[in-house]
Amino acid sequence: MGEEETGTPQKKFPWFEPFACEGCGDCIPVCPTGSIELLDNENMKVPKAWVTNPDTCIGCGRCAKACIVGAVQMTTYVDMAKKRYLEEKQPV
């Protein structure tokens, strides 16, 4: 349940660091809303995890806890994070 469904603003949102992500995908199965996917493009050596559907993310932090390399941090800058995922569409 995101902000749209509950009416309550989210306090935190995941911030993925593409350069730190090793593409293991451990964050994907723990996401209760399926908001994260591994993305691949010709500029990356390995696929990178990314919030492909920020509107469904509930900010639970399970992805950050599952990331053993620390490539996912929870940020309180929720609006900035959502804008990043909507505008960039995939990691650099």
C-alpha positions in Angstrom: 0.0 0.0 0.0 1.7 3.2 -1.2 0.7 6.7 -0.3 -2.0 6.7 -2.9 -3.8 3.8 -1.2 -3.4 4.7 2.5 -3.4 8.5 2.3 -0.4 8.6 4.6 2.8 10.0 3.2 5.7 7.5 3.2 8.5 8.2 5.6 11.2 6.3 3.7 11.9 5.1 0.2 14.7 2.9 -1.2 17.7 4.5 -2.9 19.6 2.1 -5.2 23.2 2.8 -6.0 23.8 1.3 -9.4 27.6 1.3 -9.1 27.5 -0.7 -5.9 24.8 -3.2 -7.0 26.3 -6.5 -8.0 23.1 -7.8 -9.6 22.6 -10.7 -7.2 18.8 -10.0 -7.1 18.4 -10.7 -3.4 16.3 -7.6 -3.1 13.7 -8.8 -5.6 12.0 -11.8 -3.8 11.7 -9.9 -0.5 9.8 -7.0 -2.1 6.1 -7.6 -1.1 4.8 -5.4 -3.9 7.1 -6.6 -6.8 8.3 -3.0 -7.3 11.9 -4.0 -8.0 13.4 -5.6 -11.1 16.9 -6.4 -12.5 17.5 -4.2 -15.5 20.2 -4.7 -18.1 21.5 -2.4 -20.8 24.6 -2.4 -23.0 26.5 0.0 -20.7 26.4 -2.4 -17.7 28.5 -5.4 -17.1 25.8 -7.0 -14.8 22.1 -6.3 -14.5 21.2 -3.8 -11.8 18.3 -3.7 -9.4 16.0 -0.8 -9.8 12.6 0.3 -8.6 10.6 0.0 -11.8 7.3 0.8 -10.2 7.7 3.5 -7.6 4.0 4.0 -7.2 3.6 0.5 -5.7 6.6 0.7 -3.3 5.5 0.9 0.3 8.9 1.9 1.7 9.1 -1.2 4.0 13.0 -1.4 3.7 13.1 -5.2 3.1 15.2 -4.6 0.0 17.8 -2.6 1.9 18.0 -5.3 4.6 18.4 -8.0 1.9 21.3 -6.2 0.2 24.5 -7.6 1.6 26.7 -5.1 -0.3 24.8 -2.0 0.9 23.7 -0.9 -2.6 20.2 -0.1 -1.2 19.7 2.6 1.4 16.5 3.9 2.8 16.1 7.7 2.3 13.7 10.2 3.8 13.8 12.1 0.6 10.8 10.2 -0.7 9.6 12.7 -3.4 13.2 13.0 -4.8 13.6 9.2 -4.9 10.3 8.7 -6.6 11.1 11.4 -9.2 14.5 9.7 -9.9 12.9 6.4 -10.6 10.2 7.8 -12.8 12.5 10.0 -14.8 15.6 7.8 -15.2 13.6 4.6 -15.8 16.8 2.5 -15.5 20.2 2.8 -13.7 23.1 4.5 -15.4 
